[in-house]
Amino acid sequence: MSLAAIADGINANMPKSGFEWSLKFDCGDDGVIVLADGVASTEDRDTDCTIKLTTENLTKLLLGKLNPMTSVMTGKLKVSGNAGVAMKLGSLLKG
């Protein structure tokens, strides 16, 4: 699945999620998805928090098939910036 398609899927939940911060999923050479100002886009910008992971793991995370805490501990996910924002991601995932 392309990052643009993933961003479109996230946009379906953004208005009702209450997610008010900015967060970047950095998928390396595949690109980024930035959640900010109530929308998800593939345009890179500075954010409150960055989560580095593979596109495959991003897909699993969004489908609820990847445990975020375990993934951080095992190095599948790397969080930088305001980790509190990453904790708020649950409001979007449950959207």
VENURCOR-V13972 format. One record per helix or strand of 2 or more residues. SS is the DSSP state (@ for helix, = for strand). FROM is the first residue (numbers start at 1). TO is the last residue. If there is no record, write none. Layout:
BEGIN
ss = {SS,SS}
from = {FROM,FROM}
to = {TO,TO}
END
This chain:
BEGIN
ss = {@,=,@,=,=,=,@,@,=,@,@}
from = {3,23,28,32,39,49,55,68,78,83,90}
to = {17,26,30,36,41,52,62,74,81,87,94}
END
